[in-house]
């Protein structure tokens, strides 16, 4: 077991920068998620940690040892690939034992460790089956067992749940998190799925175009995003461009004056970030807003509102049959409000830089 430290880790392909100066420390036993859209550099970062991609600059330290130039088999990492990468002609037991064979572990120890790993993932009765005889969830657990059996100092997961259906994804997510906590594994997981990252990881690293935009807990990133990209990527968020007037209000580009706390904020261009669950909406014959769309999502309902030319999304618990919101129709006039403290002012997004 050990900690993981990335120091100014960088990867360039010719003139294109895939990952730019990533600094990150993952203490022993913590799970950290690299989160971001496709092409943001998260998988390249993971593969540099695993040793499959050589960095252009920077260092990778595992347990205090510099492994930047070490080959994958010398890093003591266990990796679960997005495609599982199981050998189709090998049994479950042989797939799990493969890494131990490469490390020249003697047969008796190998069989014992394979048995223990399969018990961990509840597959000890399926050791003689071939991958094609397993369900998707069972194949995923074989891949987990194969990575765990080598007793890795760092556990690496590359989009491990992307090939599973929604229900199974939730079940396996809980299994992985439970295993990670029970074994105290230092873990780095790559995902583009916000829910996956929010529910599994102790901390999240939001990446965009090869750069780290913010590192923090799920609550920190959701409640206190550093910039509009993080606010829009982690959860749903109303992002309204405009200008902070002095004194006391935010003037949207459409001209609407929106409530927010302005104390200490400099006047000028800014973006107002407002989570849709903080928006109150109610029928009002002379209301300043119009209802443009309603989307029923079971427990929640989305209300898309036009507030003087500014689109606002409100998310409320689905109302009962007798509640006023139930009777709203497209085009109805509504009132829209929120507490000024719920609106956060963010700097205008910068778009320079490149990533892959």
N, C-alpha and C positions, 0 to 999 in steps of 0.2 A: 504494500500500500504506500501511497505517497502523494504529495501535492503536485500540481501542474502549474508552471509559470511560462507565459509567453512574453518575450521582450522584443518590442518593435518588429514583430514578425511581418515580413513583406514577401509578396510574390509578384513578379513581373513576367509577362510574356511579350518579349519585344518591347514595343512602346506602350503596351497596355498594362495597367496595374490591376491585378485581380484582388490583392489584399495589401493594404497600406498601413504599416506600423501599428499592428494590433498589440496592445499591452493588456495582459489579463493574468490574474492569479486565482487559481482554484484550490482552496485548502483541502486537506485530507477529509474525505467523506462528503464533500459537497457535490451537488448536481447543478451544472450550469448549462443553460440552453443557448445556442447560437441561433438567433431568430432573424429572419429577413426574407425579402422576396427572392425569386429565382435570379441568379446572377449577382447576388450581393457579396459573394466571397466566403460564405459560411462553410461550404463543403471543402473548398480549397484550404481553408484554415484547418479543418479537421484532418485532412489528408496530410498536411504538413506535420501535424502533431503525431500522426500514425507513422510517418516516414515514407509515405508513398509519393509525396511531392516534395522536392528539395526547395527550401526557401531561398529567395534572392538575397535576403538580409534578415537579421534578427536571430533570436535564439529560442530553443525549446528546452525547458528543464523539467525533468521528472524526478521527484524526490530529491531535489537539489543537484542532480547530475545533469550536465549538459549533453543532450542526446541529439542535438541539431543535425549532426552528420552521421548518426548511427543508423544502420539499416533497420527496417521494421521489426525483424525477429529479435533484435537486440534491445528493444525499447521497453519490453514488458508491458505492452498494451494489449487489450482485448477489444476487437472491433466487430460490430454487427453492421453488415452492409444493408443498403436499401433493398437489394435483390435477394438477400439471404445468402447467396453464393454457396449453396449446399452441393456436394458432389452427388449427382443423381444415381450413380452405380454403387454408392456406399450406404450401409445401414446407418440408422440414427447413431448407434454407439461408435461406429467407425468415423462418422463425420465429427463427432465431439472429440474423439481421440486424436484427430489429425494433428492439431497443434502440439500435443504432447509428444507425438512421434517425432515431429520436426525438432523438438527440444531434447530428444534422446532420453526421455523418461522411461525407466524400466517397466516391463510388462505388468508386474504386480501393482505398482503404484499407479500406472496408467489406468488399469481396470478399476481400481478403487476410486480414483478421482472422477472418472467418467460416470461411475455409478452415483457418486455424491452429486455431481452436476445435474444429472438427469432427475434425481430426486428433488433438487432445488426447483426445477421447472416443471415438476409433476409429469415426467415422461418416462419414468423408470420401467414402465410395463410395455413400452413401445420401442425398446432398444434395437430390436431385430427388423424393424420395418424400414422400407426405403422411402425417400422423400415424397415420391409420387403417391404413396399410400397414406399421406398425412394431409390434414386440413391446413389452410393458410396459417391459422393461429398456432398449430402444432409445429409447422415448419419454422415459424418465428421463434418459438421456444427452443428448438434445436440450435438455431443460430445464437441465441442467448447463452445456452449451455456451452457451446463451443468456445465462445469468448470468455466465459467465466471459469472454465476448467483450468486455464493456465494461471489462475490467481493473479490477474493483472494489477499493476500499480495504478493504471488509469484505464477506465472503461469508456470506449468510444462508440457512439451510436449515430449512424447516418440515416436520417429519415426512417427509423425502424418500423413505423406503423403505416407507412403510406400505401402499402399493398393490401391492407385489411379493410373490410367493410366497417361502417360507422360503429355498429354495436360491438364488434369484436375489438375494434381499436380502443374503445373505452375500457374493456376488460383487460387487454394486454398492457395498456398504459398503467393501470393500477398494479399489475403484476411486476412490471419493470421497476416502478417506484418502490414497491415493497421490498423487492430483492435488493435494490441499491441501498436502501436505508438499513436493512437488516445486516448486510455485509459490510457496510461502511465504505462503499466504493466511491472513489474520486471519479466523477463522471462528466463527460462533455458530450452533449447531444445536439445534433443539427436538426432543425425542423423549420418549416414555413407555416406550420399550423399553430395559430395563436393559443387555442384552447389546450393543445398538447403542451406547449411551453409553460403556460400559466399554471396548469395543474400539476406538472411534474417537477419543475426546476425550483431550486432554492433562489437562484438569481438568473436573470436574462441578460443577454448581450444582443442588442438590436443593431444589425448591420445594414448598410446601404451603400452600394457602389464601392465595395471594398473597404469601407471605413466603419469604425465603431461609432454609432451615434449616441448610445447611452447604455450604461450598465447599472442594474439595480434589481430589487425585488419586483415581483409582479405589481404590488401595491404602489411602489415608488414610480414605476413606469406608467402606470395607469392614472394615478392621481397627480403626479408631478412630472409630466413629460418635458424633456429638455428642449424639444423643437417640434414644429408641425409634422415632420415625418414620423417621429415616434408616436405623437398623439394620434395620427391617422392610422398607423399600422397596428398599434396595440389597442384593440377594441374599436368600437364605433365612436366617431367624434365629429361634431360640427366644427368646421374650420372656416372662419369668415375673414376674408381680407378686408382691411380698412385702415383707419387712422385714429389714433388716440388723441382726442381733443382735450384741451385744458380750459376750464376744469371739467371733470366728472363724467365723461362718456366716451364710448367707442362708436365712431361713425363708420358704418359699413360702406363698402364701395357703392352699394345700391342707394345710399343716402339714409338708410334706417339708423336710428340712434339706439344702441343696444346697451343694456346694463352690464357693468363689470366694476371691479374694484380698481381704482386708478392711482391710489396713493403710492407715491414713490416711483411710478412708472414714467419714463420720459415720453413727451409728446412725439408724435410722428407715426410712420407706417408700422403696422403690427398685424398679427393674426390672432383673432379671438378663438380659443378652443373651448368647446362646451360639450360635455358628454350628454347624449340624448336622454338618458334616464333622469337628468336634472331638469328637463324642460316640462313645464306644466302647460296643458292645453285644455281649453273648455269652450263649449258653444257660446257664442256671443253675437247677437244680431248686428251690432255695430262694431264688431271686432276688426282689428287692423290687418288680420291675416286670413288667408284662404286655404282650405284643405285641398291638396292636390292629389293625394293617393293614400290608401290605407292598405297595409299588408298584414294579414293575420298569420301569426307564427305559433299558434297554440297558446302557451302560457303568456306570451307577450304579443303586443300589436304595435306595428310601426305606423306613425302618422307623419306624412310628408307635407310640410306647410310652406306656403309662400308668404314671407313677412316683408311686405314692401319691396319686393324684388330680391330678397335674401332667402334662399332655401334653408329651412330648418327641419331637422329630423327629431321627433320626439318618440321615445319608446316607453310604453306604459304597460302595466299588467293588464291582460285582456279583461275588459270590463264585463260585469254581469248584465243580464238582460234589462234590468231597470236603470242602469247608470246612464247619464246623459251622453257620454262618449259613444255609447252603443248606437245612438240614433243619428250620429253624424253622417253626412253624405258628401261626396266629392263636390267641391265648389262652395260648401258652407263657410260662412264667416266664423272665425274662432279668435279667441284671445290666446296669446302665447306669453309665458313669463318664466322667469327663473331667478333664483337668488343671485345677487351680484357676485357673491363669494364663490359661486360655482363656475364662473367663467374665468379662464386663465389666459393671460396675454403672453404670446410667444413671439420671438423675433421672426422676421420674414425669412423664409427658407432660403438657404444658399444652394445653388445648383452646380457649383464648380466641382472639379474632380472627376475621376472615372474609376470604374470597377468592372469586374467580370465574374 
